[in-house]
């Protein structure tokens, strides 16, 4: 995915956090270089990029199930912090 496209997706997610699915959050994490590691005991998906790890709940209904806006905000925040950290490492 082109860098412009992934930032466009990120800004769209920031503007509208309601009615977003697990699949949308997972696609965005993949686009920013997060790797799926494993399912946790709570049936959530663990995603990792460098030192950043996030666990997304996997509600009954799978990837099409709508996530709470707080989880979408968490995904956005983790992506922004990991991007800032990566830029910081590159500049040093």
Secondary structure as UniProt FT lines:
FT   HELIX           3..15
FT   TURN            18..19
FT   STRAND          20..21
FT   HELIX           22..31
FT   TURN            32..33
FT   STRAND          35..39
FT   TURN            41..42
FT   STRAND          45..49
FT   TURN            50..51
FT   STRAND          52..56
FT   TURN            60..61
FT   HELIX           62..64
FT   STRAND          66..67
FT   HELIX           69..91
//
